Amino acid sequence: MTHTPVLLKEMLSMLSPQNGGTYVDATFGAGGYSKGILDSADCKVYAIDRDETVNKFYNDLSIKYPDKIKLFIDKFSNIKNILEGKYVDGVVFDVGVSSMQLDNGERGFSFLHDGPLDMSMDNSSHINAATFVNALREEEIANTIYNYGGERHSRRIARAIVNARKKKPIKTTFELANIVRSMVFRGKSKIDPATRTFQAIRIWVNDELGELEKGIKAASEVLNEGGKLVVVTFHSLEDRIVKNFFRDLCSDNCKKFSLLNKKVITANAEEVNANPRARSAKLRAIQRLL
């Protein structure tokens, strides 16, 4: 499956890459944003991703743009260490799980493909989805599924998970999905009953919200005067973090940044029809003044 970068035109419009500029693609993935930036101007890109499997996409871009792009397999919260004191003209984030990770059953992100309960975005983590369902207390499971997934039936699901693991460890995505589905009545909803639970576990495994908070704060501190910070999120918990952080940076008390878009940018109907993943995408951007 071809990975389609979400809100690419809108991101480039906000970032406005310039010849001679240096930019950071903090969530490289399949390289869609990096390619868009490099196609737009004679500039350089530092690319970051936790997932070492993205090297194949980086290799293609590095051949097309020799000496213009460099990839770092790392968490984007480590952006300051990666840049080693350098300042840049823009940083972009496309937050959340990538379609490549979802489509690979062996990664354990999706209930549509049977595979081991993993969900880790990098291979260095000792904590995964199997840890979550087999080791956490029932109350912790319920609270996480409710807080990170907005799942109203979280307590019922947590109880079912604990009862199932008493008989044998829960090892696969299909096993977990079926446990969740047995507790949630689907009704007329088009959304699979396992969706919210899987989202919540993925966020927990990768500390996605904590990483996002640290990442955008660090990114705001490595920008040159006039530098842009552009963030695309895919669910309300992420968007709230970005919205509040940007609001604080642009407040009268701070005055170091200004909002580039006062109203959140979303995908148009044409993009949503072509790429359903874009439906929940929200773009926010700020610019450094001082």
C-alpha positions in Angstrom: 0.0 0.0 0.0 1.3 3.5 -0.9 1.6 5.8 2.0 -0.2 9.1 1.4 1.0 12.0 3.6 -2.0 13.8 5.1 -2.5 17.6 4.7 0.8 17.7 2.6 -0.1 20.9 0.7 -1.4 22.6 3.8 1.8 21.7 5.8 4.0 23.0 3.0 2.0 26.2 2.8 2.5 26.8 6.5 6.1 25.7 6.6 7.0 27.6 3.4 10.4 26.0 2.8 13.1 28.4 1.6 16.3 27.9 -0.4 19.2 27.4 2.0 16.9 26.6 4.9 17.2 23.7 7.3 14.2 21.7 8.4 13.3 18.8 10.7 10.8 16.1 9.8 10.3 14.7 13.3 8.1 11.8 12.1 9.8 10.6 8.9 7.7 7.4 8.3 7.6 6.8 4.6 9.2 10.1 3.9 6.2 11.9 2.5 6.8 15.2 4.3 10.5 15.1 3.8 10.1 14.6 0.1 7.6 17.4 -0.1 10.0 19.8 1.7 12.9 18.8 -0.5 10.8 19.1 -3.7 9.8 22.6 -2.6 13.2 24.3 -2.1 17.0 23.8 -2.2 17.2 23.0 1.5 18.3 20.4 4.0 16.2 18.0 6.1 17.0 16.2 9.4 14.6 13.3 9.5 13.7 11.5 12.8 11.9 8.2 13.4 11.7 5.7 16.2 11.2 2.8 13.7 14.3 1.5 12.0 12.3 -0.1 9.2 11.9 3.4 7.6 15.5 3.1 6.4 14.3 1.7 3.0 12.3 5.0 2.4 15.2 7.1 3.5 17.6 5.3 1.2 15.4 6.2 -1.8 15.3 9.8 -0.8 19.0 10.1 0.0 19.8 8.8 -3.6 17.5 11.4 -5.1 18.7 14.2 -2.8 22.4 13.4 -2.0 23.8 15.4 1.0 20.4 17.0 1.5 18.8 14.6 4.0 20.0 12.7 7.1 18.0 10.2 9.1 18.2 9.6 12.9 16.6 6.5 14.4 15.5 8.1 17.7 12.6 9.6 19.6 11.7 13.1 18.5 11.8 14.2 22.1 15.6 13.9 21.7 15.7 16.6 18.9 18.1 18.8 20.8 20.7 16.0 21.1 20.2 15.1 17.5 20.8 18.7 16.3 23.8 19.1 18.6 23.2 22.8 19.3 22.1 23.7 15.8 19.0 25.8 15.1 16.6 25.2 12.2 14.0 27.1 10.2 11.2 24.7 10.7 10.0 21.5 12.4 7.1 19.3 11.2 5.2 16.5 13.1 2.8 14.0 11.7 1.8 12.4 15.0 0.5 8.9 15.5 0.8 5.4 14.0 1.8 5.1 10.4 -0.1 3.1 7.8 3.0 0.9 7.3 2.9 -0.1 10.9 -0.9 -0.8 10.8 -0.6 -2.8 7.6 2.2 -5.1 9.0 0.5 -7.8 11.1 3.8 -8.7 12.8 3.9 -5.3 14.5 0.7 -6.0 16.4 -0.9 -2.6 15.9 -4.0 -3.7 14.1 -6.9 -6.0 14.9 -7.4 -6.5 11.1 -4.2 -8.6 10.9 -3.4 -11.4 13.3 0.0 -11.1 14.9 1.8 -11.0 18.2 0.7 -8.4 20.7 3.4 -5.8 20.2 2.5 -2.2 19.2 5.9 -0.9 20.0 7.1 1.8 17.5 10.7 0.9 18.0 12.5 -2.4 18.6 14.4 -1.2 21.7 11.4 -1.2 24.1 10.8 -4.0 26.6 7.2 -2.9 27.1 4.6 -3.9 24.6 0.9 -4.7 24.3 1.3 -8.2 25.8 2.8 -6.5 28.9 -0.3 -4.3 29.1 -2.9 -7.1 28.9 -1.1 -9.7 30.9 0.7 -7.8 33.7 -1.3 -4.7 34.6 -4.0 -4.7 37.3 -7.6 -4.6 36.2 -8.1 -1.0 37.4 -5.0 0.2 35.5 -6.3 -1.5 32.3 -9.7 0.0 32.7 -8.5 3.5 33.4 -6.0 3.5 30.5 -8.6 2.3 28.0 -11.1 4.9 29.2 -8.6 7.8 29.4 -6.7 7.1 26.2 -9.4 5.5 24.1 -12.6 7.1 25.4 -14.1 3.7 25.7 -17.3 3.7 27.8 -17.1 0.0 28.4 -13.6 0.0 29.7 -14.3 -1.6 33.1 -16.2 -4.5 31.4 -13.4 -4.9 28.9 -10.7 -4.9 31.6 -12.6 -7.5 33.6 -12.9 -9.8 30.5 -9.1 -9.4 29.8 -8.2 -10.4 33.3 -10.6 -13.3 33.3 -9.2 -14.5 29.9 -5.5 -14.3 31.0 -6.3 -16.4 34.1 -6.8 -19.3 31.8 -3.9 -18.6 29.5 -1.8 -15.6 28.5 -3.2 -13.4 25.7 -0.7 -13.5 22.9 -2.2 -12.3 19.6 -4.1 -9.3 18.3 -7.0 -11.5 17.2 -7.3 -13.0 20.7 -7.5 -9.5 22.3 -9.8 -8.1 19.6 -12.3 -11.0 20.1 -12.3 -10.5 23.9 -13.1 -6.8 23.4 -15.8 -7.4 20.8 -17.5 -9.9 23.1 -17.9 -7.0 25.7 -19.0 -4.2 23.3 -22.2 -4.2 21.4 -21.5 -2.8 17.9 -25.0 -1.8 17.0 -25.1 0.3 13.8 -21.7 1.8 14.3 -19.2 1.3 11.4 -16.3 1.5 13.9 -15.0 -1.9 15.0 -15.6 -2.3 18.8 -11.9 -3.0 19.3 -10.8 0.3 17.8 -10.7 2.4 21.0 -9.1 -0.3 23.1 -6.3 -0.8 20.6 -5.7 2.9 20.3 -5.4 3.3 24.0 -3.0 0.4 24.4 -0.8 1.8 21.6 -0.7 5.2 23.2 0.3 3.6 26.5 3.0 1.3 25.0 4.7 4.2 23.3 4.0 6.9 25.8 2.7 8.9 22.9 1.2 11.8 24.8 4.3 12.3 27.0 6.5 12.1 23.9 4.4 14.6 22.1 4.6 17.1 25.0 8.4 16.7 25.3 8.8 16.8 21.5 6.9 19.9 20.6 8.5 21.8 23.6 12.0 20.8 22.5 11.1 21.7 18.9 10.0 25.1 19.9 13.4 25.7 21.5 15.5 24.9 18.4 13.9 27.3 15.9 15.6 30.3 14.4 13.8 33.6 14.5 11.0 33.3 12.0 11.1 29.5 12.2 7.9 27.5 11.9 6.5 24.6 14.0 3.8 22.6 12.2 2.0 19.7 13.9 -0.6 17.4 12.4 -2.6 15.3 15.0 -5.2 12.5 14.6 -7.2 12.4 17.8 -8.4 14.9 20.4 -5.9 14.0 23.1 -3.0 14.9 20.9 -4.7 18.0 19.5 -5.5 19.3 23.0 -1.9 19.1 24.0 -0.8 21.0 20.9 -3.6 23.6 21.1 -2.8 24.4 24.7 1.0 24.5 24.3 0.7 26.7 21.2 -1.8 29.0 23.1 0.6 29.4 26.0 3.6 30.1 23.7 1.6 32.8 21.8 0.1 34.4 24.9 0.7 38.0 25.8 2.9 36.8 28.7 5.2 35.0 26.4 5.1 36.9 23.1 7.8 34.7 21.5 5.5 33.1 19.0 2.5 33.9 16.9 -0.2 31.6 15.6 0.0 31.0 11.8 -3.6 29.6 11.7 -6.1 30.8 14.4 -8.6 28.2 13.1 -7.5 24.6 13.0 -6.9 23.2 9.4 -8.6 20.0 8.4 -8.7 17.9 5.2 -11.1 18.8 2.5 -13.7 16.3 1.2 -11.5 15.4 -1.8 -8.6 14.3 0.3 -10.8 12.4 2.8 -12.4 10.5 -0.1 -8.9 9.6 -1.4 -7.4 8.9 2.0 -9.9 8.1 4.8 -7.1 8.5 7.4 -7.2 12.2 6.7 -10.7 12.5 8.2 -9.6 13.1 11.8 -6.4 15.1 10.9 -5.9 18.6 12.4 -3.1 20.9 11.6 -1.8 23.7 13.8 1.2 25.9 13.2 3.1 28.7 15.0 6.1 30.9 14.1 8.9 32.1 16.3 9.1 35.9 16.6 12.1 36.4 18.8 
